[in-house]
């Protein structure tokens, strides 16, 4: 597919894809086909582009801290109003933290508080309903909404990947039944990284098994919104992780990537570009990046050195990907994460 000549062309293509996705959902077709259409509207372009692509409006994602459905609906409505105002697509990740070992739910990020899968489902459904009620009349899919977890705890397994896929399928069924799928498409997501601490690091083999379990659930690609901790140019990847491990949980047969681009020196953008080059040279195809995620001013006084603004994250990732023709692609979304 040729590179869009303007953002106008870009959004016209999105509207057509939205119509296709709505039709697939209405007919009960396998949503993995719809997911592929959602990302395939802009195939990575393999040519250098002289000027940095304009950044779209930045959407808000959240580290979830409660099972409050009214709060989730309000957050969804706020995103819907923003999209109605700027006429742009958006992508939102709701990060519910690490799965419990038995797969029955998750522990909120940075907390020992537990939320069940049933409550996660209701929270995501409330966000989708709030969004749809406030975005206004439209015939296109305007929001990709991710149900997020991570690989930091003891619940990273093939079986729990399957459970996460079932959760995604349940919310998709809800959006079809309640006629929300014209506005919202649901995906799974995971913040995959090495998570090294004084107690050890996350296992790459378990993360790969989780990925396989998720895909056995028949819900298509998930979104990897993680990082490449310690990888070149910083040194060697942390915790026995290798490029092959990170490729296994990030390549286009399993995932789309929303990389953490927090580092103000540009290190994380370079890390992802180097993994992308590895993918091209050793596996014959590039990764697919939806766009960067930043954490600018997530807490007062937080994050010296890792406090990129949305514009800085966008410029760094775009520029890194365009240092080689084989990895050059335009980006779709700008995402900033906040605490709920």
C-alpha positions in Angstrom: 0.0 0.0 0.0 1.3 3.4 -0.9 2.0 6.0 1.8 -0.9 8.4 2.4 -0.2 11.8 1.0 -2.0 13.7 3.7 -3.7 13.3 7.1 -7.0 13.8 5.2 -6.3 10.6 3.2 -5.3 8.9 6.4 -8.6 9.6 8.1 -10.7 8.8 5.0 -9.0 5.3 5.1 -9.8 5.0 8.7 -13.5 5.7 8.1 -13.7 3.0 5.5 -12.0 0.5 7.9 -14.5 1.5 10.6 -17.4 0.6 8.3 -15.8 -2.7 7.5 -15.2 -3.5 11.2 -18.8 -2.6 12.1 -20.0 -4.9 9.3 -17.8 -7.8 10.5 -19.0 -7.3 14.1 -22.7 -7.2 13.0 -22.3 -10.4 11.0 -20.5 -12.1 13.9 -17.4 -12.7 11.8 -14.1 -13.6 13.5 -12.9 -10.3 15.0 -9.3 -11.2 14.3 -10.1 -10.2 10.7 -11.4 -6.9 11.9 -8.3 -6.4 14.1 -6.1 -7.0 11.1 -8.1 -4.4 9.1 -7.8 -1.9 12.0 -4.0 -2.1 11.8 -3.6 -2.8 8.1 -5.0 0.5 7.0 -1.4 1.8 7.0 1.1 -0.8 6.1 4.6 0.2 7.2 6.2 2.3 4.5 9.8 1.3 3.6 11.1 4.7 2.5 12.8 7.6 4.3 10.5 10.6 4.7 12.3 14.0 5.1 10.0 15.7 7.7 8.6 14.2 10.9 5.0 13.2 10.6 2.6 15.5 12.4 1.6 14.1 15.8 -2.2 13.5 16.2 -4.0 14.4 19.4 -2.7 12.5 22.3 -5.2 10.1 24.0 -5.2 9.2 27.7 -4.6 5.7 29.0 -4.8 4.7 32.6 -3.3 2.6 35.3 -6.5 1.4 36.9 -6.9 1.7 40.6 -10.6 0.8 41.2 -13.5 -1.2 40.0 -15.7 1.9 39.9 -17.8 1.6 36.7 -19.2 5.2 37.1 -15.6 6.5 37.0 -14.8 4.3 34.0 -17.9 5.6 32.2 -16.8 9.2 32.9 -13.3 8.6 31.6 -14.8 7.0 28.5 -17.1 9.9 27.9 -14.1 12.4 28.2 -12.3 10.5 25.5 -15.4 10.4 23.4 -15.9 14.2 23.6 -12.2 14.7 22.7 -12.5 12.5 19.6 -15.8 14.2 18.6 -14.0 17.6 18.9 -10.8 16.7 17.0 -12.3 14.2 14.6 -9.4 11.8 15.2 -9.2 8.1 16.0 -7.8 7.2 19.4 -6.3 4.3 21.2 -6.7 3.7 25.0 -5.1 1.2 27.3 -6.7 0.3 30.6 -3.9 -1.3 32.6 -5.3 -3.6 35.4 -1.9 -4.9 36.5 -0.5 -8.4 36.9 -2.7 -11.5 36.7 -3.2 -13.7 39.8 -1.6 -17.1 39.6 -5.0 -18.8 39.2 -6.1 -16.3 36.5 -9.2 -15.2 38.4 -8.3 -11.5 38.2 -5.5 -9.1 38.6 -3.7 -7.0 41.2 -3.9 -3.3 40.5 -0.6 -1.7 39.3 1.6 -1.0 42.3 -0.9 -2.5 44.7 -1.9 -5.7 46.4 -5.6 -4.9 45.9 -7.4 -7.5 43.8 -10.0 -7.1 41.1 -11.8 -10.1 39.6 -12.1 -10.8 35.9 -15.9 -10.2 36.1 -15.3 -6.7 37.5 -12.6 -5.9 34.9 -15.2 -6.8 32.3 -17.7 -4.5 33.8 -15.2 -1.6 34.0 -14.2 -1.9 30.4 -17.8 -2.2 29.3 -18.6 1.0 31.2 -15.7 2.8 29.6 -17.0 1.7 26.1 -20.5 2.8 26.9 -19.4 6.2 28.2 -17.3 6.7 25.1 -20.0 5.7 22.7 -22.6 7.9 24.4 -20.4 11.0 24.1 -18.6 10.6 20.8 -21.6 11.5 18.8 -23.1 10.1 15.6 -20.5 8.3 13.5 -20.3 5.4 11.1 -16.7 4.6 11.8 -14.7 2.8 14.5 -13.1 5.6 16.5 -11.6 3.9 19.5 -9.3 0.9 20.0 -9.8 0.0 23.6 -7.2 -2.4 25.2 -7.7 -4.5 28.3 -4.2 -4.4 29.8 -2.2 -6.7 32.0 1.6 -7.3 32.5 4.1 -10.1 33.0 5.4 -9.0 36.3 3.7 -11.5 38.7 3.3 -15.2 39.1 0.3 -15.5 36.8 2.2 -15.5 33.5 1.3 -18.8 31.8 -0.3 -20.4 28.7 -3.5 -21.0 30.7 -3.7 -17.3 31.8 -3.1 -16.1 28.3 -6.2 -18.2 27.4 -8.1 -16.6 30.2 -7.2 -13.1 29.1 -8.4 -14.0 25.6 -11.7 -15.1 27.0 -12.0 -11.8 28.8 -11.5 -10.0 25.5 -14.0 -12.1 23.8 -16.6 -11.5 26.5 -16.3 -7.7 26.2 -16.5 -7.9 22.5 -19.7 -9.9 22.8 -21.0 -7.1 25.1 -20.1 -4.4 22.6 -21.9 -6.2 19.8 -25.0 -6.9 21.8 -25.2 -3.3 23.0 -24.4 -1.8 19.5 -21.2 -0.2 20.7 -19.0 -1.9 18.1 -19.6 0.9 15.5 -17.5 3.1 17.9 -15.2 0.7 19.8 -13.0 -2.3 19.0 -11.7 -4.3 22.0 -8.1 -5.7 22.2 -6.0 -7.5 24.8 -2.7 -5.9 25.8 0.3 -6.6 28.0 3.1 -4.5 29.3 5.9 -7.0 28.6 9.3 -6.3 30.0 12.0 -7.9 32.2 10.7 -6.5 35.5 14.0 -7.0 37.2 14.2 -6.3 40.9 16.1 -7.5 44.0 13.9 -10.6 43.9 14.7 -11.6 40.4 13.4 -11.0 36.9 10.3 -12.0 34.9 10.8 -15.2 32.8 10.9 -14.7 29.0 9.7 -18.3 28.5 6.6 -17.7 30.6 5.9 -14.5 28.6 6.2 -16.4 25.4 3.8 -19.1 26.8 1.3 -16.5 27.8 1.5 -15.1 24.2 0.8 -18.6 22.8 -2.1 -19.1 25.2 -3.6 -15.8 24.3 -3.5 -16.6 20.6 -5.0 -20.0 21.1 -8.1 -18.1 22.2 -8.8 -17.0 18.6 -9.0 -13.2 19.3 -6.1 -12.1 17.1 -3.3 -9.8 18.0 -2.7 -8.1 21.3 -0.9 -4.9 22.0 2.5 -5.0 23.6 3.0 -1.7 25.5 6.3 -2.7 27.2 10.0 -1.9 27.1 13.3 -3.5 26.2 15.0 -3.1 29.6 18.8 -2.8 29.4 19.0 -3.8 25.7 21.5 -2.2 23.3 22.6 0.5 23.1 22.5 0.4 26.9 24.3 -2.9 27.1 22.9 -6.4 27.3 19.1 -7.0 27.8 18.3 -7.5 31.5 17.3 -10.8 33.1 18.4 -13.3 30.5 16.1 -11.8 27.9 17.3 -11.9 24.3 16.3 -10.2 21.1 14.6 -13.4 20.1 12.5 -13.4 23.3 11.4 -9.8 22.7 10.7 -10.5 19.0 8.6 -13.5 20.0 6.2 -11.3 22.0 6.3 -8.3 19.6 6.3 -9.6 16.0 3.4 -8.9 13.7 2.1 -12.5 13.8 1.2 -12.0 17.5 1.3 -8.3 18.4 1.2 -4.6 17.6 3.6 -2.5 19.6 3.0 0.6 21.6 6.5 1.1 23.0 7.3 3.0 26.2 9.2 6.0 25.1 9.9 7.7 28.4 13.7 8.3 28.3 14.5 11.9 27.4 17.9 10.9 26.0 16.1 8.8 23.3 17.5 5.5 24.5 14.2 3.6 24.4 13.4 4.7 20.9 16.9 3.5 19.7 16.3 0.2 21.5 13.1 -0.4 19.6 14.7 0.5 16.3 17.5 -2.0 16.9 14.9 -4.8 17.7 13.0 -3.7 14.6 16.3 -4.1 12.5 16.8 -7.6 14.1 13.3 -8.5 13.1 13.9 -7.4 9.5 17.3 -9.1 9.2 16.6 -12.3 11.0 12.9 -12.9 10.4 12.2 -11.1 7.2 9.7 -8.4 8.3 9.5 -5.3 10.5 7.5 -4.9 13.7 4.3 -2.8 13.5 4.2 0.2 15.8 0.9 1.9 16.5 2.6 4.8 18.2 4.5 5.7 21.4 3.3 5.9 25.0 4.7 8.4 27.4 4.2 9.1 31.2 4.8 12.9 31.3 4.2 14.4 34.7 2.4 11.2 35.9 3.1 12.2 39.5 4.4 15.5 41.0 8.2 15.5 40.9 8.3 12.1 39.2 10.5 10.6 36.7 13.7 12.7 36.2 15.2 11.6 32.9 12.1 9.6 31.9 9.6 12.4 31.6 9.2 12.8 27.8 6.3 14.9 26.7 4.0 13.3 24.1 5.7 15.3 21.4 9.2 14.3 22.5 8.2 10.6 22.5 6.6 10.9 19.1 9.6 12.6 17.6 12.1 10.2 19.1 10.3 7.1 17.9 9.5 8.4 14.5 13.1 9.6 13.9 14.6 6.3 15.2 12.4 4.2 12.9 13.4 6.3 9.9 17.1 5.8 10.4 16.8 2.8 8.1 14.7 2.3 5.1 13.8 -1.2 6.1 12.1 0.0 9.3 10.6 3.3 8.2 6.9 3.6 8.9 4.4 6.2 9.9 2.6 6.1 13.3 -1.1 6.1 14.1 -1.5 7.2 17.7 0.0 9.2 20.5 -0.7 7.8 24.0 0.0 9.2 27.4 -0.6 7.1 30.6 -2.0 8.4 33.9 -3.2 7.0 37.1 -7.0 6.6 37.2 
